[in-house]
C-alpha cells in the first residue's frame, strides 16, 4: 500500500442532489426503500488521485437514533458490499472513518437532515494533497411520483401523486376538462409541473403548481404552430417544447421558451424530418435526440450534437432498423431510451460514446416505455403495458428489481405521463 502524503482535513458537510459517476459503487443493487440509507464511494478517485487502497468505510449516525453503516471494498478496488439501514426523520451528526490496512487513515464529521417525503443526498469530501476522496451518503425518505392518467373508471384525465417506493398513498390532485392530457414534466425545484393538453391536433402547453393548482395555458395555436407538446424543463424558468410545423406531425421541431410562453427560440428547423424528444448532458454542452419520422416508414435514429446549436451531429445508435427510438434521460455517461421494432417497445441504455447497448426489456409481448430517472440517477420509473393494460413500474438504473406501483386491470386505465416529485 502506498502512503498518503499531506495533511488530512475534512471539509464542511453540505446537502445536494448529487449526480454520481458510473465509477461510483453502490452498497446495494436493490431499489431503496422508505427511509433506507445506502452508501457509495468513488473508488476511481481513491485509486487514481491518491494511490490509497481503501478497504472499508464506516459511517456512524447519532441523533434521533444511533445507527451504523459500513462499506467493504474488494481487494482489487472494483466492487463493494455493504449495508442498508432505516433512519427516522430528524437531524443527524455523522462521523465517517476510512480504513486502509485495517487502520483508520482518515475521518471526518458533518451533519444531515432526513425529511419526510424528500430524497436527500449528503456528500462529504475529504480533501488532502494532491486530491480528494468523495464519500457519498444517500438516503431516501419515500420520494413521490406524480402521474397523469384515467384510472378506476374515471372519464376525465387526472393528476395523481403516490409514494415512489411501493405506490402507496395515491391521492388525486386535479381533474382535467381537456379531451387529452399528457407529457408531464416537473421543474427542478419541484414547485411546478408542465404538460400538454387539448383536443387532438390542437395541443397547448400548460403550467401549474406542484399540487395542481393555478393551471395556466402559456401557448396558443397559430397558422404555423398548430400544436405543442412534450414540454421538458431546462431550469426553473425555461422549457424545451416540441412543435408540429404547420400541423405536420412528421415535421417536429424543438423550441425553447420561457415559462410564460415568451421568448420562443427555434433550436431546430427541419423541412422533412421529425426531431425530439431530447436530453442534455450534465454540463449542458451536448444534446442527445431522436430524428426521423416515427409515423412513416423511415427509421428514427438517435444522435448526439453540440447544444444549443445542434451542430457536429453524430449518429449514436439505431438498434431498431426499421423502427423508432425516443430519448428519455442522460445521467453521467449513460443514456436511457425506448425503442420499437413495430411489434414491441423496449427500454434500453447505452453509453454516450455509442458502446454498451443494453436491453432492460426482454424480448416478448410486454411493452415498456417512457423511462424517467430519479434525481440521483439510481432508480427509473416507467410505463409497462401487457395485454393492453398499462401500469407504472419502478426499477433500478441497471434494469434490475422491477416492481409494480399500480395494479390497473382494465384496458380503460391509461397513463400518459409520470415524473419524480
C-alpha positions as a Markdown table, in Angstrom:
| # | Residue | x | y | z |
|---|---|---|---|---|
| 1 | Unk | 0.0 | 0.0 | 0.0 |
| 2 | Unk | 1.4 | 3.4 | -1.0 |
| 3 | Unk | 1.5 | 6.0 | 1.8 |
| 4 | Unk | -0.8 | 9.0 | 1.6 |
| 5 | Unk | 1.2 | 12.3 | 1.8 |
| 6 | Unk | -0.1 | 15.6 | 3.0 |
| 7 | Unk | -2.3 | 16.9 | 5.8 |
| 8 | Unk | -5.8 | 15.4 | 6.0 |
| 9 | Unk | -8.6 | 18.0 | 6.7 |
| 10 | Unk | -12.4 | 17.4 | 6.5 |
| 11 | Unk | -14.5 | 19.9 | 4.6 |
| 12 | Unk | -17.9 | 21.0 | 5.9 |
| 13 | Unk | -20.8 | 18.8 | 5.1 |
| 14 | Unk | -23.4 | 20.1 | 2.6 |
| 15 | Unk | -26.7 | 18.7 | 1.3 |
| 16 | Unk | -27.1 | 18.5 | -2.5 |
| 17 | Unk | -28.8 | 16.4 | -5.2 |
| 18 | Unk | -25.6 | 14.7 | -6.4 |
| 19 | Unk | -25.0 | 13.1 | -9.8 |
| 20 | Unk | -22.7 | 10.2 | -9.3 |
| 21 | Unk | -20.3 | 8.9 | -11.9 |
| 22 | Unk | -20.5 | 5.3 | -13.2 |
| 23 | Unk | -17.3 | 4.6 | -11.3 |
| 24 | Unk | -19.2 | 5.0 | -8.0 |
| 25 | Unk | -20.0 | 1.7 | -6.4 |
| 26 | Unk | -23.3 | 1.5 | -4.6 |
| 27 | Unk | -23.7 | -0.6 | -1.4 |
| 28 | Unk | -26.8 | -2.4 | -2.8 |
| 29 | Unk | -28.4 | -3.2 | -6.1 |
| 30 | Unk | -31.8 | -3.2 | -4.6 |
| 31 | Unk | -34.2 | -0.2 | -5.1 |
| 32 | Unk | -34.0 | 2.0 | -1.9 |
| 33 | Unk | -37.0 | 1.5 | 0.3 |
| 34 | Unk | -38.7 | 4.1 | 2.6 |
| 35 | Unk | -36.2 | 5.6 | 5.0 |
| 36 | Unk | -33.4 | 3.4 | 3.7 |
| 37 | Unk | -29.8 | 4.7 | 3.7 |
| 38 | Unk | -27.2 | 3.5 | 1.3 |
| 39 | Unk | -23.5 | 4.3 | 1.0 |
| 40 | Unk | -21.3 | 4.8 | -2.0 |
| 41 | Unk | -17.6 | 5.7 | -2.5 |
| 42 | Unk | -15.9 | 6.9 | -5.7 |
| 43 | Unk | -13.3 | 4.2 | -6.0 |
| 44 | Unk | -11.8 | 5.6 | -9.2 |
| 45 | Unk | -10.9 | 8.9 | -7.4 |
| 46 | Unk | -9.3 | 7.0 | -4.5 |
| 47 | Unk | -7.1 | 4.9 | -6.8 |
| 48 | Unk | -6.4 | 7.4 | -9.5 |
| 49 | Unk | -5.8 | 10.6 | -7.4 |
| 50 | Unk | -4.3 | 9.2 | -4.2 |
| 51 | Unk | -3.0 | 5.7 | -4.6 |
| 52 | Unk | -4.7 | 4.9 | -1.3 |
| 53 | Unk | -6.1 | 1.3 | -1.1 |
| 54 | Unk | -9.2 | 1.8 | 1.0 |
| 55 | Unk | -10.6 | -1.5 | 2.3 |
| 56 | Unk | -13.6 | -0.2 | 4.2 |
| 57 | Unk | -15.6 | 2.8 | 5.2 |
| 58 | Unk | -17.7 | 3.2 | 8.4 |
| 59 | Unk | -20.4 | 5.8 | 8.8 |
| 60 | Unk | -21.8 | 6.4 | 12.3 |
| 61 | Unk | -25.1 | 8.4 | 12.8 |
| 62 | Unk | -26.2 | 9.9 | 16.1 |
| 63 | Unk | -29.4 | 12.0 | 16.7 |
| 64 | Unk | -33.0 | 10.7 | 16.8 |
| 65 | Unk | -31.4 | 7.3 | 16.8 |
| 66 | Unk | -28.0 | 5.7 | 16.7 |
| 67 | Unk | -27.0 | 3.8 | 13.6 |
| 68 | Unk | -24.0 | 2.4 | 11.8 |
| 69 | Unk | -23.4 | 1.8 | 8.1 |
| 70 | Unk | -20.4 | 0.1 | 6.6 |
| 71 | Unk | -19.0 | -0.5 | 3.2 |
| 72 | Unk | -16.3 | -3.1 | 2.4 |
| 73 | Unk | -14.1 | -2.6 | -0.6 |
| 74 | Unk | -12.8 | -5.6 | -2.6 |
| 75 | Unk | -9.1 | -6.2 | -2.8 |
| 76 | Unk | -8.9 | -5.0 | -6.4 |
| 77 | Unk | -10.9 | -1.9 | -5.6 |
| 78 | Unk | -13.5 | -2.6 | -8.2 |
| 79 | Unk | -16.5 | -3.7 | -6.2 |
| 80 | Unk | -18.1 | -3.1 | -2.8 |
| 81 | Unk | -20.5 | -4.7 | -0.5 |
| 82 | Unk | -22.3 | -3.0 | 2.4 |
| 83 | Unk | -25.4 | -2.5 | 4.4 |
| 84 | Unk | -28.7 | -0.5 | 4.4 |
| 85 | Unk | -30.5 | 0.9 | 7.4 |
| 86 | Unk | -33.6 | 2.7 | 8.4 |
| 87 | Unk | -33.4 | 6.3 | 9.7 |
| 88 | Unk | -36.3 | 8.1 | 11.2 |
| 89 | Unk | -37.0 | 11.8 | 10.4 |
| 90 | Unk | -34.6 | 14.3 | 12.1 |
| 91 | Unk | -31.2 | 15.8 | 12.1 |
| 92 | Unk | -28.1 | 13.6 | 12.5 |
| 93 | Unk | -24.5 | 14.1 | 13.3 |
| 94 | Unk | -22.4 | 12.0 | 11.0 |
| 95 | Unk | -18.9 | 10.5 | 11.6 |
| 96 | Unk | -17.0 | 8.9 | 8.7 |
| 97 | Unk | -14.0 | 6.7 | 9.2 |
| 98 | Unk | -11.9 | 5.5 | 6.3 |
| 99 | Unk | -9.8 | 2.4 | 6.8 |
| 100 | Unk | -6.8 | 1.1 | 4.9 |
| 101 | Unk | -4.8 | -2.0 | 6.0 |
| 102 | Unk | -7.2 | -2.3 | 9.0 |
| 103 | Unk | -6.3 | 1.1 | 10.4 |
| 104 | Unk | -8.1 | 4.5 | 10.2 |
| 105 | Unk | -6.3 | 6.7 | 7.7 |
| 106 | Unk | -8.9 | 9.5 | 7.6 |
| 107 | Unk | -12.0 | 10.6 | 9.3 |
| 108 | Unk | -14.4 | 13.5 | 9.3 |
| 109 | Unk | -17.7 | 14.7 | 10.8 |
| 110 | Unk | -20.7 | 16.5 | 9.4 |
| 111 | Unk | -24.5 | 16.9 | 9.7 |
| 112 | Unk | -27.5 | 16.0 | 7.6 |
| 113 | Unk | -31.3 | 16.0 | 8.0 |
| 114 | Unk | -33.8 | 13.3 | 7.0 |
| 115 | Unk | -37.0 | 15.0 | 5.8 |
| 116 | Unk | -40.3 | 13.2 | 5.2 |
| 117 | Unk | -41.2 | 12.9 | 1.5 |
| 118 | Unk | -37.9 | 14.1 | 0.2 |
| 119 | Unk | -34.8 | 12.5 | -1.4 |
| 120 | Unk | -31.7 | 13.6 | 0.5 |
| 121 | Unk | -28.1 | 13.1 | -0.5 |
| 122 | Unk | -25.2 | 14.1 | 1.6 |
| 123 | Unk | -21.7 | 14.5 | 0.1 |
| 124 | Unk | -18.8 | 14.6 | 2.4 |
| 125 | Unk | -15.4 | 15.5 | 0.8 |
| 126 | Unk | -12.2 | 14.5 | 2.5 |
| 127 | Unk | -9.5 | 16.7 | 1.0 |
| 128 | Unk | -5.8 | 16.4 | 1.0 |
| 129 | Unk | -2.8 | 16.9 | -1.2 |
| 130 | Unk | -2.9 | 16.3 | -4.1 |
| 131 | Unk | -6.6 | 15.2 | -4.5 |
| 132 | Unk | -9.7 | 14.3 | -2.6 |
| 133 | Unk | -11.9 | 11.4 | -1.7 |
| 134 | Unk | -15.7 | 11.7 | -2.0 |
| 135 | Unk | -17.8 | 9.8 | 0.4 |
| 136 | Unk | -21.5 | 9.9 | -0.5 |
| 137 | Unk | -24.2 | 9.1 | 1.9 |
| 138 | Unk | -27.7 | 8.7 | 0.3 |
| 139 | Unk | -31.0 | 8.3 | 2.0 |
| 140 | Unk | -34.4 | 8.2 | 0.6 |
| 141 | Unk | -37.4 | 9.1 | 2.7 |
| 142 | Unk | -40.0 | 7.9 | 0.3 |
| 143 | Unk | -39.9 | 10.2 | -2.7 |
| 144 | Unk | -43.1 | 10.8 | -4.5 |
| 145 | Unk | -44.2 | 10.4 | -8.1 |
| 146 | Unk | -46.8 | 12.4 | -10.0 |
| 147 | Unk | -48.7 | 10.9 | -12.9 |
| 148 | Unk | -51.4 | 11.8 | -15.3 |
| 149 | Unk | -54.0 | 9.2 | -16.4 |
| 150 | Unk | -57.5 | 7.9 | -16.5 |
| 151 | Unk | -57.8 | 5.2 | -13.8 |
| 152 | Unk | -60.5 | 3.5 | -11.8 |
| 153 | Unk | -63.2 | 4.1 | -14.3 |
| 154 | Unk | -62.7 | 7.9 | -14.5 |
| 155 | Unk | -63.8 | 9.5 | -17.8 |
| 156 | Unk | -61.6 | 12.6 | -17.1 |
| 157 | Unk | -57.8 | 12.9 | -17.2 |
| 158 | Unk | -56.5 | 13.3 | -13.7 |
| 159 | Unk | -53.3 | 14.3 | -11.9 |
| 160 | Unk | -52.3 | 11.9 | -9.1 |
| 161 | Unk | -49.4 | 11.5 | -6.6 |
| 162 | Unk | -48.1 | 8.4 | -4.9 |
| 163 | Unk | -45.1 | 7.1 | -2.9 |
| 164 | Unk | -42.3 | 6.1 | -5.2 |
| 165 | Unk | -41.1 | 3.1 | -3.2 |
| 166 | Unk | -44.3 | 1.0 | -3.3 |
| 167 | Unk | -47.1 | 3.0 | -4.9 |
| 168 | Unk | -48.9 | 3.6 | -1.6 |
| 169 | Unk | -50.6 | 6.9 | -0.7 |
| 170 | Unk | -52.3 | 7.5 | -4.0 |
| 171 | Unk | -54.0 | 10.9 | -4.0 |
| 172 | Unk | -55.9 | 12.7 | -6.7 |
| 173 | Unk | -54.7 | 16.3 | -7.1 |
| 174 | Unk | -56.6 | 17.6 | -10.1 |
| 175 | Unk | -59.3 | 16.6 | -12.6 |
| 176 | Unk | -58.8 | 18.0 | -16.1 |
| 177 | Unk | -61.6 | 19.0 | -18.5 |
| 178 | Unk | -59.4 | 18.8 | -21.7 |
| 179 | Unk | -60.0 | 15.9 | -24.0 |
| 180 | Unk | -56.4 | 14.8 | -23.8 |
| 181 | Unk | -53.6 | 15.5 | -21.3 |
| 182 | Unk | -50.0 | 14.1 | -21.3 |
| 183 | Unk | -46.3 | 14.8 | -21.3 |
| 184 | Unk | -45.9 | 15.5 | -17.6 |
| 185 | Unk | -42.6 | 17.3 | -16.6 |
| 186 | Unk | -41.7 | 18.5 | -13.1 |
| 187 | Unk | -39.5 | 21.6 | -12.6 |
| 188 | Unk | -36.0 | 21.0 | -11.0 |
| 189 | Unk | -37.1 | 22.9 | -7.8 |
| 190 | Unk | -40.2 | 20.6 | -7.6 |
| 191 | Unk | -42.5 | 23.5 | -7.3 |
| 192 | Unk | -44.3 | 23.4 | -10.7 |
| 193 | Unk | -45.4 | 21.0 | -13.4 |
| 194 | Unk | -45.7 | 21.4 | -17.2 |
| 195 | Unk | -47.9 | 19.3 | -19.5 |
| 196 | Unk | -49.7 | 19.5 | -22.9 |
| 197 | Unk | -53.5 | 19.3 | -23.2 |
| 198 | Unk | -56.3 | 20.0 | -25.6 |
| 199 | Unk | -58.3 | 18.4 | -28.4 |
| 200 | Unk | -56.4 | 16.2 | -30.9 |
| 201 | Unk | -54.1 | 18.3 | -33.2 |
| 202 | Unk | -54.7 | 21.4 | -31.1 |
| 203 | Unk | -52.5 | 20.8 | -28.1 |
| 204 | Unk | -51.2 | 23.6 | -25.9 |
| 205 | Unk | -48.6 | 23.8 | -23.1 |
| 206 | Unk | -49.9 | 24.4 | -19.5 |
| 207 | Unk | -48.1 | 25.2 | -16.3 |
| 208 | Unk | -49.4 | 24.5 | -12.8 |
| 209 | Unk | -48.2 | 24.4 | -9.2 |
| 210 | Unk | -46.9 | 21.0 | -8.0 |
| 211 | Unk | -50.3 | 20.4 | -6.3 |
| 212 | Unk | -52.2 | 21.0 | -9.5 |
| 213 | Unk | -53.4 | 24.5 | -8.5 |
| 214 | Unk | -53.1 | 27.7 | -10.6 |
| 215 | Unk | -53.2 | 26.0 | -14.0 |
| 216 | Unk | -52.2 | 28.4 | -16.8 |
| 217 | Unk | -52.1 | 28.0 | -20.6 |
| 218 | Unk | -48.9 | 29.5 | -21.9 |
| 219 | Unk | -49.2 | 28.9 | -25.6 |
| 220 | Unk | -51.8 | 29.4 | -28.3 |
| 221 | Unk | -52.4 | 28.0 | -31.8 |
| 222 | Unk | -51.3 | 29.9 | -34.9 |
| 223 | Unk | -51.2 | 29.0 | -38.6 |
| 224 | Unk | -47.6 | 27.9 | -38.2 |
| 225 | Unk | -47.9 | 26.3 | -34.7 |
| 226 | Unk | -51.0 | 24.1 | -34.7 |
| 227 | Unk | -49.9 | 22.2 | -31.7 |
| 228 | Unk | -47.3 | 22.0 | -29.0 |
| 229 | Unk | -46.4 | 19.0 | -26.9 |
| 230 | Unk | -43.8 | 17.2 | -24.8 |
| 231 | Unk | -42.6 | 20.1 | -22.5 |
| 232 | Unk | -39.4 | 19.4 | -20.6 |
| 233 | Unk | -37.9 | 21.8 | -18.0 |
| 234 | Unk | -34.4 | 23.1 | -18.8 |
| 235 | Unk | -34.3 | 25.0 | -15.5 |
| 236 | Unk | -36.9 | 26.5 | -13.2 |
| 237 | Unk | -38.0 | 29.2 | -15.7 |
| 238 | Unk | -37.3 | 27.7 | -19.2 |
| 239 | Unk | -38.6 | 24.8 | -21.1 |
| 240 | Unk | -37.9 | 22.7 | -24.2 |
| 241 | Unk | -41.1 | 22.1 | -26.2 |
| 242 | Unk | -41.8 | 20.1 | -29.3 |
| 243 | Unk | -43.9 | 21.7 | -32.0 |
| 244 | Unk | -45.5 | 20.3 | -35.2 |
| 245 | Unk | -44.7 | 22.7 | -38.0 |
| 246 | Unk | -47.9 | 23.6 | -40.0 |
| 247 | Unk | -49.6 | 20.8 | -38.1 |
| 248 | Unk | -47.5 | 18.1 | -39.8 |
| 249 | Unk | -46.5 | 15.5 | -37.1 |
| 250 | Unk | -43.8 | 14.3 | -39.4 |
| 251 | Unk | -42.0 | 17.6 | -39.2 |
| 252 | Unk | -41.4 | 18.2 | -35.5 |
| 253 | Unk | -39.0 | 20.8 | -34.2 |
| 254 | Unk | -37.7 | 21.8 | -30.8 |
| 255 | Unk | -38.1 | 25.3 | -29.4 |
| 256 | Unk | -37.0 | 26.9 | -26.2 |
| 257 | Unk | -39.4 | 29.2 | -24.3 |
| 258 | Unk | -39.9 | 30.9 | -21.0 |
| 259 | Unk | -42.4 | 29.6 | -18.5 |
| 260 | Unk | -44.9 | 32.2 | -19.5 |
| 261 | Unk | -44.6 | 31.3 | -23.2 |
| 262 | Unk | -42.4 | 34.3 | -24.2 |
| 263 | Unk | -39.1 | 34.5 | -26.0 |
| 264 | Unk | -39.6 | 31.5 | -28.3 |
| 265 | Unk | -36.3 | 30.4 | -29.9 |
| 266 | Unk | -36.0 | 27.8 | -32.6 |
| 267 | Unk | -33.4 | 25.2 | -31.8 |
| 268 | Unk | -34.1 | 23.1 | -34.9 |
| 269 | Unk | -35.8 | 23.9 | -38.2 |
| 270 | Unk | -36.4 | 20.8 | -40.3 |
| 271 | Unk | -38.3 | 20.5 | -43.5 |
| 272 | Unk | -38.6 | 16.8 | -43.9 |
| 273 | Unk | -37.6 | 15.2 | -40.6 |
| 274 | Unk | -39.0 | 15.0 | -37.1 |
| 275 | Unk | -36.8 | 15.9 | -34.1 |
| 276 | Unk | -37.2 | 15.1 | -30.4 |
| 277 | Unk | -37.6 | 14.1 | -27.6 |
| 278 | Unk | -34.2 | 15.1 | -26.3 |
| 279 | Unk | -32.0 | 15.2 | -23.2 |
| 280 | Unk | -29.0 | 17.3 | -22.2 |
| 281 | Unk | -25.6 | 16.2 | -20.8 |
| 282 | Unk | -24.9 | 17.1 | -17.3 |
| 283 | Unk | -22.9 | 20.2 | -18.2 |
| 284 | Unk | -25.4 | 21.3 | -20.8 |
| 285 | Unk | -22.9 | 21.3 | -23.7 |
| 286 | Unk | -24.3 | 18.3 | -25.6 |
| 287 | Unk | -27.8 | 17.2 | -26.6 |
| 288 | Unk | -29.0 | 13.7 | -27.4 |
| 289 | Unk | -32.1 | 13.4 | -29.5 |
| 290 | Unk | -34.2 | 11.3 | -31.9 |
| 291 | Unk | -34.5 | 12.2 | -35.5 |
| 292 | Unk | -36.6 | 10.7 | -38.3 |
| 293 | Unk | -40.3 | 10.2 | -38.9 |
| 294 | Unk | -41.9 | 7.8 | -36.4 |
| 295 | Unk | -45.2 | 8.0 | -38.3 |
| 296 | Unk | -43.8 | 6.9 | -41.6 |
| 297 | Unk | -41.7 | 4.0 | -42.8 |
| 298 | Unk | -38.4 | 5.8 | -42.2 |
| 299 | Unk | -36.3 | 4.7 | -39.3 |
| 300 | Unk | -35.9 | 7.1 | -36.3 |
| 301 | Unk | -32.3 | 7.3 | -35.2 |
| 302 | Unk | -30.5 | 8.6 | -32.1 |
| 303 | Unk | -27.9 | 11.4 | -32.5 |
| 304 | Unk | -25.6 | 13.5 | -30.3 |
| 305 | Unk | -24.8 | 17.1 | -31.1 |
| 306 | Unk | -23.5 | 20.3 | -29.6 |
| 307 | Unk | -26.0 | 22.3 | -27.6 |
| 308 | Unk | -27.7 | 24.7 | -28.3 |
| 309 | Unk | -26.5 | 24.8 | -31.9 |
| 310 | Unk | -27.3 | 21.1 | -32.7 |
| 311 | Unk | -24.1 | 21.2 | -34.8 |
| 312 | Unk | -21.5 | 18.4 | -35.1 |
| 313 | Unk | -24.3 | 15.9 | -35.2 |
| 314 | Unk | -23.1 | 12.3 | -34.8 |
| 315 | Unk | -25.2 | 9.1 | -35.1 |
| 316 | Unk | -25.3 | 7.3 | -31.7 |
| 317 | Unk | -27.4 | 4.3 | -32.4 |
| 318 | Unk | -30.4 | 2.9 | -34.3 |
| 319 | Unk | -31.0 | -0.6 | -32.9 |
| 320 | Unk | -34.4 | -1.0 | -34.4 |
| 321 | Unk | -34.0 | -0.7 | -38.1 |
| 322 | Unk | -36.6 | -0.3 | -39.4 |
| 323 | Unk | -38.2 | 1.0 | -36.2 |
| 324 | Unk | -38.1 | 4.0 | -33.9 |
| 325 | Unk | -36.4 | 5.2 | -30.7 |
| 326 | Unk | -37.1 | 8.1 | -28.3 |
| 327 | Unk | -34.6 | 9.6 | -25.8 |
| 328 | Unk | -35.7 | 9.9 | -22.2 |
| 329 | Unk | -32.7 | 10.6 | -20.0 |
| 330 | Unk | -28.9 | 11.3 | -19.8 |
| 331 | Unk | -27.1 | 10.6 | -16.5 |
| 332 | Unk | -23.4 | 10.5 | -16.2 |
| 333 | Unk | -22.2 | 8.7 | -19.4 |
| 334 | Unk | -25.4 | 6.7 | -19.7 |
| 335 | Unk | -28.3 | 7.5 | -22.0 |
| 336 | Unk | -31.8 | 6.0 | -21.4 |
| 337 | Unk | -34.3 | 5.5 | -24.2 |
| 338 | Unk | -37.1 | 3.3 | -25.5 |
| 339 | Unk | -37.4 | 1.8 | -29.0 |
| 340 | Unk | -39.8 | -0.2 | -31.0 |
| 341 | Unk | -39.5 | -2.6 | -33.9 |
| 342 | Unk | -43.2 | -2.2 | -34.7 |
| 343 | Unk | -44.3 | -5.2 | -32.6 |
| 344 | Unk | -42.8 | -4.4 | -29.1 |
| 345 | Unk | -41.4 | -1.3 | -27.3 |
| 346 | Unk | -38.4 | -1.9 | -25.1 |
| 347 | Unk | -36.3 | 0.2 | -22.7 |
| 348 | Unk | -32.6 | 0.5 | -23.4 |
| 349 | Unk | -29.5 | 2.0 | -22.0 |
| 350 | Unk | -26.4 | 2.9 | -24.0 |
| 351 | Unk | -23.1 | 4.7 | -23.3 |
| 352 | Unk | -22.8 | 8.3 | -24.6 |
| 353 | Unk | -20.0 | 7.1 | -26.9 |
| 354 | Unk | -22.3 | 4.6 | -28.6 |
| 355 | Unk | -21.0 | 1.5 | -26.9 |
| 356 | Unk | -22.5 | -0.9 | -24.3 |
| 357 | Unk | -26.1 | -1.1 | -25.6 |
| 358 | Unk | -28.3 | -2.9 | -23.0 |
| 359 | Unk | -31.9 | -4.0 | -23.3 |
| 360 | Unk | -33.8 | -3.7 | -20.0 |
| 361 | Unk | -37.0 | -5.1 | -21.5 |
| 362 | Unk | -36.7 | -8.8 | -22.6 |
| 363 | Unk | -38.0 | -9.7 | -26.0 |
| 364 | Unk | -41.6 | -10.8 | -25.8 |
| 365 | Unk | -45.1 | -9.3 | -25.8 |
| 366 | Unk | -44.8 | -6.8 | -22.9 |
| 367 | Unk | -44.2 | -3.1 | -23.9 |
| 368 | Unk | -42.1 | -0.9 | -21.6 |
| 369 | Unk | -41.5 | 2.7 | -22.4 |
| 370 | Unk | -41.1 | 6.3 | -21.1 |
| 371 | Unk | -38.3 | 5.7 | -18.6 |
| 372 | Unk | -37.8 | 8.6 | -16.1 |
| 373 | Unk | -34.7 | 8.7 | -13.9 |
| 374 | Unk | -34.8 | 9.8 | -10.3 |
| 375 | Unk | -32.8 | 12.9 | -9.4 |
| 376 | Unk | -29.9 | 10.8 | -8.0 |
| 377 | Unk | -29.9 | 8.6 | -11.1 |
| 378 | Unk | -30.4 | 5.4 | -9.1 |
| 379 | Unk | -34.0 | 4.5 | -10.0 |
| 380 | Unk | -36.2 | 4.5 | -13.0 |
| 381 | Unk | -40.0 | 4.7 | -13.2 |
| 382 | Unk | -41.7 | 3.7 | -16.5 |
| 383 | Unk | -44.9 | 2.5 | -18.1 |
| 384 | Unk | -45.4 | -1.2 | -18.7 |
| 385 | Unk | -48.2 | -2.4 | -21.0 |
| 386 | Unk | -49.3 | -6.0 | -21.1 |
| 387 | Unk | -52.4 | -7.3 | -22.9 |
| 388 | Unk | -53.2 | -3.6 | -23.5 |
| 389 | Unk | -53.3 | -2.9 | -19.7 |
| 390 | Unk | -51.0 | -0.1 | -18.6 |
| 391 | Unk | -49.3 | 0.1 | -15.2 |
| 392 | Unk | -46.5 | 2.2 | -13.6 |
| 393 | Unk | -43.4 | 0.3 | -12.6 |
| 394 | Unk | -40.1 | 1.0 | -10.8 |
| 395 | Unk | -36.7 | -0.5 | -11.3 |
| 396 | Unk | -33.0 | 0.2 | -10.6 |
| 397 | Unk | -30.9 | 2.1 | -13.1 |
| 398 | Unk | -29.4 | -1.2 | -14.3 |
| 399 | Unk | -32.8 | -2.7 | -15.2 |
| 400 | Unk | -33.0 | -5.0 | -12.1 |
| 401 | Unk | -35.5 | -5.0 | -9.2 |
| 402 | Unk | -38.7 | -4.3 | -11.2 |
| 403 | Unk | -41.8 | -3.8 | -9.1 |
| 404 | Unk | -45.3 | -2.6 | -10.0 |
| 405 | Unk | -46.5 | 0.6 | -8.4 |
| 406 | Unk | -50.1 | 0.5 | -9.8 |
| 407 | Unk | -52.4 | -2.5 | -10.2 |
| 408 | Unk | -54.6 | -1.5 | -13.1 |
| 409 | Unk | -56.5 | -4.4 | -14.7 |
| 410 | Unk | -58.7 | -2.6 | -17.3 |
| 411 | Unk | -57.7 | -1.5 | -20.8 |
| 412 | Unk | -59.6 | 1.7 | -20.0 |
| 413 | Unk | -56.9 | 2.6 | -17.4 |
| 414 | Unk | -54.5 | 4.8 | -19.3 |
| 415 | Unk | -51.2 | 6.5 | -18.2 |
| 416 | Unk | -49.9 | 9.4 | -20.3 |
| 417 | Unk | -47.1 | 10.8 | -18.0 |
| 418 | Unk | -45.0 | 10.1 | -15.0 |
| 419 | Unk | -42.3 | 12.1 | -13.3 |
| 420 | Unk | -40.4 | 12.3 | -10.0 |
| 421 | Unk | -41.5 | 14.9 | -7.4 |
